[in-house]
Amino acid sequence: MAKEVPTVNYHKNKYGFNILPANLFIGLCAILPAISALPVEALQVQVNPTKPRLGDTVSVFINLDNPDNTNNPTISVGEKTYPAFQVAPNKYRAFIPTTPLEKPGTRKIRVSGDGQVTELSLPVTNRKFPVQRITLPPGKSASGATEYELRRAAELKALQTPQKYWNGAFLRPNQGRLSTGYGVRRYYNGKFAKDYYHRGIDYAGAAGSRVVAPAAGKVALVGRVSQGFRVHGNVVGIDHGQGVVSIFMHLSQINVKEGDFVKAGQLIGAVGSTGASTGPHLHWGLYVNGQSVDPIPWKNKTFP
């Protein structure tokens, strides 16, 4: 037999509206505080990759149920804070760079948003980087950069434009073979370069061969040897947005100007050997929130 459902007897007030019996109304009022006291669901946070190596870019995705329209979520690792940008309704993403100069081990990531705080641990594994010995010809030095070129390069790497310009995996900027990988430590003319690692990858393209933008962005830096770019040589920097920038060094030719918006695959210059270079090649450096990261993962997969 079906279970009998108890009947609630309403009565009408003087205006003709049905109202609940007093005892039932009081019972509901007693339940409401208990409902409001239920625990709030924790922040939804996803990290990718889950087991990064030194040099990888770590993506932190945050899903907010009740986002604050005035403040994005905040992400911090130790004393460093990284910006989070909206990538979809109620969804945000932040990038955490890792470098060869760091020690492997667990990173404590703290995420704040919706009035809540979530902490999680991320293991960063070690990675062996080769050592290279470079002999520069007389008149060329890896440490002879001018104050002007250092300042302009630092301004480029510090950009955190809110707009996201890139879409999909990055393209190969030159068709030459990969001659020097990311993270290589170096001796210059027999002297070890302390706190140095190869901040990018080199393509051994032929002199004058095409250099294209690996992804869409705004040209934020154009520098020439004649302006004092003694180490970078002729250089182009592209702001891809949201803390991601590319720099292309040692060019023989520049085909863009500052302020231009370029599409993925668009010609921006030609391979050369200007600045601190021992022969024609393209140096492509990729920076995330001011730190040089390995560009290869950005070519092999899509960072949304």
C-alpha positions, 0 to 999 in steps of 0.5 A, spaced: 500 500 500 502 507 498 504 511 504 499 516 506 501 523 505 499 527 511 494 533 510 496 540 511 490 544 513 490 551 511 486 556 513 484 563 510 485 570 513 481 576 513 483 577 506 482 570 503 489 568 502 491 561 505 496 561 510 500 555 514 498 553 521 502 557 526 506 550 528 508 548 521 510 555 520 515 555 526 518 549 524 520 551 518 523 557 521 527 553 525 530 549 519 532 555 515 538 557 520 540 550 519 540 550 512 544 556 511 549 553 516 551 548 511 558 548 509 559 552 502 562 548 497 570 549 496 573 552 490 574 548 484 581 548 482 584 544 476 592 544 475 595 542 468 600 538 468 599 535 474 607 533 474 611 538 471 618 539 470 623 545 471 621 549 465 614 547 464 608 552 464 603 550 469 596 552 468 591 553 474 584 553 472 579 556 477 571 555 477 567 560 481 560 559 483 559 567 485 565 571 482 566 578 485 565 582 479 571 587 482 576 582 483 579 576 480 581 570 484 588 571 486 594 565 486 600 565 489 606 561 490 610 563 496 611 570 496 610 570 488 603 572 486 600 571 479 594 574 475 588 570 474 584 572 467 577 570 465 577 565 460 569 563 460 563 565 464 565 564 472 572 561 469 579 563 470 586 561 469 593 563 471 600 561 469 605 559 474 612 559 470 618 554 472 625 555 470 632 551 471 634 556 476 629 553 481 630 547 485 625 541 484 620 539 489 613 541 492 610 547 490 604 550 495 599 553 491 594 558 494 588 560 491 583 565 493 576 567 490 569 567 492 571 569 499 574 562 500 581 559 500 584 553 497 591 550 498 594 545 494 601 541 493 604 540 486 610 536 485 615 539 480 620 534 478 628 535 476 630 536 469 637 535 466 640 541 462 646 540 458 652 545 458 655 548 452 662 552 451 661 558 447 667 562 444 665 569 442 669 573 437 673 579 439 668 585 439 662 581 441 660 579 449 654 576 452 655 581 458 656 587 454 648 589 454 647 597 454 642 599 459 637 601 454 636 594 451 636 591 458 630 596 460 626 595 453 627 588 454 625 588 461 619 592 459 617 587 454 617 581 459 613 585 464 607 586 460 601 583 463 595 585 458 588 583 460 587 581 453 588 574 450 591 574 443 593 567 441 589 561 439 591 554 439 598 551 439 604 556 437 607 555 430 614 554 429 617 561 427 623 558 423 624 552 418 631 551 420 633 545 425 633 546 432 640 547 434 640 549 441 635 547 446 632 551 452 635 551 459 642 550 456 648 552 461 654 556 458 661 557 459 663 564 455 670 564 453 672 559 458 668 563 464 661 560 467 655 564 466 653 564 473 645 564 474 645 564 466 641 559 462 639 559 455 632 563 455 629 560 449 631 555 443 635 557 437 633 555 430 639 554 425 636 557 419 639 560 413 641 567 413 635 571 410 630 566 411 623 567 414 621 569 421 614 568 422 610 570 428 608 563 432 602 566 435 597 572 434 599 579 438 601 586 438 608 588 437 611 591 443 618 592 441 623 593 435 630 594 437 636 595 432 643 595 433 644 602 431 640 603 437 644 600 442 642 593 442 649 590 442 647 583 445 640 582 442 642 585 436 636 586 431 630 584 435 622 584 435 618 582 441 611 580 441 605 581 446 601 575 446 597 577 452 595 575 459 603 575 461 605 571 455 610 574 450 615 572 445 622 575 443 626 574 437 633 576 437 639 576 432 635 578 426 638 581 419 631 584 417 625 587 421 618 587 417 614 590 423 614 596 427 611 597 434 604 597 435 603 593 429 598 587 430 600 580 427 597 574 426 600 567 427 604 565 421 605 573 419 612 575 417 616 579 422 623 579 420 629 574 417 634 570 420 641 574 421 647 574 426 647 581 429 648 582 436 652 576 441 651 571 435 657 566 432 653 565 426 646 566 423 640 563 427 634 565 430 633 565 438 626 565 440 625 566 447 618 565 450 616 569 457 610 567 462 609 572 467 616 575 467 620 568 467 623 564 461 619 558 460 620 552 455 617 554 448 616 547 446 610 545 450 607 551 447 608 548 440 606 541 442 599 543 445 594 548 446 594 553 452 587 556 453 
